Amino acid sequence: GVRPVRALVDLMQKPLDARIPKMTRGVMVVENPLTAFSRRAIAELTGMRIDTFLDNELLVNITDHVLVPKHELLTTSEKAAVLTRYSIKENQLPRIMASDPVAQQSNLS
């Protein structure tokens, strides 16, 4: 339900320790998938971002798996070098979706 989302948002806005500033990023680990209402509530947050993970998604570090290639965020100059080296245009580069587990764990979305 939306109750745990509200509790996290409240904690982010008013931390228990006054020395901790208001937070804008949060992580929520859940046992069961969020309801559509909860996902919508998270998506509509202004000035905050909450990443959600199912607990079973975090049991294995997928970036250490032998079948998962290394993911690396390129700088603008590195991207230009790749485009030149392979004689391709930017729209020909592979895209990684925000829902990709590696993108989520690496904060690439």
Secondary structure, DSSP 8 states (H G I E B T S, - for coil): --HHHHHHHHHHHS-SSTTS---SEEEEEESS---HHHHHHHHT-SS-EEEEEEGGGGSS-GGGSTTS-------HHHHHHHHHHTT--GGGS----TTSHHHHHTT--
